[in-house]
Amino acid sequence: MQRSVAARLVFKTTADTKVALAVAVASNAGYSSVTETLSVTAGGQNVPVTELADDHGGRFHYFELADPSEVTVDYAATVSGQAIPQEPTLMDLIRYVRPSRYAESDRLLPTAYAEFGGLQGEELLHTVRNWVSTELRYISGSSRGTDGAVETLLHRRGVCRDFAHLAIALLRSKNVPCRLAAVYAPGLSPMDFHAVVEAHLNGAWHIIDPTGLAPRESMLRITAGRDSSDTAFLSTIGGSLTLRELGVTAVVDGILPEEDPSKLVVLR
């Protein structure tokens, strides 16, 4: 499979702003070829960028701006082949079953046991996916950046990260290690960066996407972590910025795979 992706960001920073980008495709030895370009400019001048390795092959790009600047980021990549799934470490299985900032599994423990009773394994994964998909409405711009799974459940609406946070919290409440994966998703509409769940079952991380907005088999990992606090595509460490433009594209060479929600899929 060959996938081509791109992202364009334009934002305005204040003085002394430090920026971390997570837009690059995750590194993986299974890909037969990866060609990519990354350009960061401020006021028409190239900005020096440092690449930092994150967990699960994720790559962050970091830079500093002393003066207020209008910044343009252009990223493009073409990836051939499929990723080799990583074996989970014991620390992964511990870390990803704990409550986290946006996936408050401890607070949703009574809800998880009331709704999903004695379910486990593959049946639990599919039932949680379908329940979240049914209970929530996908409404662009309906949630705040501070909303977690509990707030999402109360309001019964959100975007992809909200759907993912709720599914993660419910599954962790049932002792299933889960993490959030930020991905490029060919076929997604409206096109954007996308957030899905990876749930650990029988030695593998399986993708759950309660939004059902794109076929999972063509998704391409950017990064993964406890929740969106670990996977944000744009964040600051000191200073601040205002996002003015965001454009994302993701396509496959050939026919887009058909999505079957009942099938177990691994992110490749």
C-alpha positions in Angstrom: 0.0 0.0 0.0 1.2 3.5 -0.8 -0.1 6.5 1.1 0.6 10.2 0.4 -0.1 12.7 3.2 0.5 16.4 3.7 -0.2 19.1 6.3 0.0 22.9 6.1 -0.2 25.1 9.2 0.0 28.8 9.5 0.1 30.5 12.9 1.1 33.6 14.7 3.4 33.5 17.8 4.1 35.8 20.6 7.7 36.6 21.7 9.8 33.8 23.1 7.6 31.0 21.9 8.9 27.4 21.8 6.9 25.1 19.5 6.6 21.3 19.3 5.1 19.8 16.1 3.7 16.3 15.7 2.9 16.1 12.0 5.5 13.7 10.7 4.7 10.1 10.0 6.0 7.8 12.7 9.2 5.9 11.9 8.9 2.1 11.4 11.3 -0.5 9.9 8.5 -2.2 8.0 8.0 0.6 5.4 9.7 -0.2 2.2 10.2 3.5 1.4 9.5 6.8 2.9 10.1 10.1 1.2 9.2 13.3 3.1 9.8 17.0 3.3 9.4 19.5 6.1 9.6 23.2 5.8 9.3 25.7 8.7 9.5 29.4 7.8 9.0 32.6 9.8 8.8 35.9 7.8 10.0 34.0 4.8 13.2 32.7 6.5 13.9 29.1 7.3 13.7 28.2 10.9 16.1 25.7 12.4 14.3 22.6 13.6 15.3 19.8 15.9 13.8 16.3 15.5 13.0 14.5 18.8 12.2 10.8 19.1 9.0 9.9 21.0 7.5 6.5 22.0 6.0 4.2 19.3 8.1 5.7 16.5 6.6 9.1 16.9 8.7 12.1 15.9 8.3 15.7 17.2 9.9 18.7 15.6 11.0 21.5 18.0 11.9 25.1 17.3 12.2 28.4 19.2 11.2 31.9 18.1 12.5 34.9 20.0 10.4 37.5 18.2 6.6 37.5 17.4 6.4 35.7 14.0 4.0 34.4 11.4 5.0 30.8 10.9 4.2 28.5 8.0 4.7 24.8 8.2 4.6 22.5 5.2 5.0 18.8 5.5 4.5 16.1 2.9 5.3 12.4 2.8 4.8 9.3 0.6 5.0 6.0 2.4 5.1 2.6 0.7 4.6 -0.7 2.5 3.1 -1.5 5.9 4.4 -0.9 9.4 5.6 -3.8 11.6 3.5 -3.7 14.8 5.6 -3.2 17.9 5.6 -5.7 20.7 4.1 -4.0 23.9 6.4 -3.7 26.9 5.2 -4.5 30.4 5.5 -0.7 31.1 3.1 0.0 28.2 0.5 -2.4 29.7 0.8 -0.7 33.0 0.9 2.9 31.7 -2.1 2.5 29.4 -4.4 1.0 31.9 -4.1 3.9 34.3 -6.4 7.0 34.3 -5.0 10.0 32.5 -5.8 13.7 32.0 -8.5 13.2 29.3 -9.4 9.6 29.9 -10.7 9.5 33.5 -11.3 5.8 33.7 -11.4 5.9 37.5 -14.5 8.2 37.4 -16.2 6.1 34.7 -15.7 2.8 36.5 -19.4 2.5 37.6 -20.6 3.4 34.1 -18.3 0.8 32.5 -19.5 -2.0 34.7 -23.2 -1.0 34.5 -23.1 -0.9 30.7 -20.7 -3.7 29.8 -21.1 -6.1 32.8 -19.1 -9.3 32.3 -18.1 -8.6 28.7 -14.4 -9.1 27.9 -12.0 -9.7 25.0 -13.1 -9.0 21.4 -16.8 -8.7 22.4 -16.0 -6.0 24.9 -14.0 -4.0 22.3 -16.8 -4.1 19.7 -19.5 -3.4 22.2 -17.7 -0.3 23.6 -17.0 0.9 20.1 -20.6 0.6 19.1 -21.9 2.1 22.3 -19.7 5.2 22.0 -20.7 5.6 18.4 -24.4 5.4 19.3 -24.3 7.6 22.4 -22.3 10.5 20.9 -23.0 12.9 18.1 -20.1 14.1 15.9 -20.3 17.9 15.8 -17.3 19.9 14.6 -16.3 22.6 17.1 -18.6 21.3 19.8 -16.0 20.5 22.4 -13.3 22.5 24.3 -9.6 21.6 24.4 -10.0 21.0 28.1 -12.9 18.5 27.8 -12.2 14.9 28.9 -14.2 11.7 28.7 -16.5 12.6 31.6 -17.4 15.9 30.1 -17.9 14.3 26.7 -20.3 11.7 28.2 -22.3 14.4 29.9 -22.7 16.5 26.7 -23.1 13.5 24.4 -21.2 15.2 21.5 -17.7 15.9 20.4 -15.1 15.4 17.7 -12.7 12.4 17.1 -10.5 13.0 20.1 -13.6 13.1 22.3 -15.0 9.8 20.9 -11.5 8.3 21.4 -11.1 9.6 25.0 -14.5 8.1 26.0 -13.8 4.7 24.5 -10.3 4.7 26.1 -11.7 5.5 29.5 -14.4 2.9 29.4 -12.0 0.2 28.2 -9.4 1.1 30.8 -12.1 0.8 33.4 -12.4 -2.8 32.4 -8.7 -3.3 32.6 -7.9 -3.1 28.9 -4.7 -1.2 28.2 -5.6 1.5 25.7 -3.8 4.4 24.1 -4.7 7.3 21.7 -3.1 7.3 18.3 -2.9 10.4 16.1 -3.1 9.4 12.4 -3.4 10.5 8.9 -6.7 8.9 7.7 -7.3 8.6 3.9 -11.0 8.8 3.2 -11.7 11.0 6.3 -14.5 13.6 5.8 -14.1 16.3 6.8 -10.3 15.9 6.3 -8.2 16.7 9.3 -5.7 15.0 11.7 -7.6 12.1 13.2 -7.6 10.4 16.6 -8.4 6.8 17.2 -8.0 4.2 20.0 -5.5 1.4 20.1 -6.7 -1.3 22.5 -4.4 -4.2 23.6 -5.9 -7.7 23.2 -4.1 -11.0 22.7 -0.7 -9.5 22.3 -1.6 -6.9 19.7 -2.9 -3.3 19.5 -6.2 -3.1 17.7 -7.6 0.1 16.3 -11.0 1.2 17.4 -12.6 4.2 15.8 -16.0 5.0 17.2 -16.6 7.8 14.7 -16.5 5.4 11.8 -15.4 8.3 9.5 -12.5 6.6 7.7 -11.3 3.0 6.9 -8.9 1.9 9.6 -6.8 -0.2 7.2 -5.4 2.8 5.4 -4.6 4.9 8.5 -1.0 6.0 9.0 0.5 6.6 12.5 1.8 10.0 13.5 2.3 9.4 17.2 0.6 7.7 20.2 0.3 8.3 23.9 -2.0 8.2 27.0 -4.4 10.7 25.4 -4.4 13.9 23.3 -2.1 15.6 25.9 0.7 13.4 24.5 -0.3 13.5 20.8 -1.3 17.2 20.0 -0.1 18.1 16.5 0.9 21.6 17.7 1.8 22.7 21.2 3.9 25.4 22.9 6.4 25.2 25.7 6.5 28.9 26.8 4.9 31.7 24.8 1.7 31.2 22.9 0.4 31.1 19.3 -2.8 31.6 17.4 -3.6 29.1 14.6 -4.7 30.8 11.4 -4.8 28.0 8.9 -4.8 24.2 8.9 -5.0 22.0 5.9 -4.5 18.2 5.8 -4.6 15.7 3.0 -4.3 11.9 3.0 -4.8 9.6 0.0 -4.0 6.0 -1.0 -2.7 4.9 -4.3 -5.5 2.8 -5.7 -8.9 1.8 -4.2 -9.6 2.9 -0.6 -10.2 -0.1 1.6 -13.8 -0.8 2.7 -14.4 -0.4 6.5 -15.9 -3.3 8.4 -16.4 -2.2 12.1 -16.7 -5.8 13.2 -13.2 -6.7 12.0 -10.0 -6.5 14.2 -7.5 -4.2 12.6 -3.9 -3.3 13.5 -2.4 0.1 12.6 0.0 -0.5 9.7 
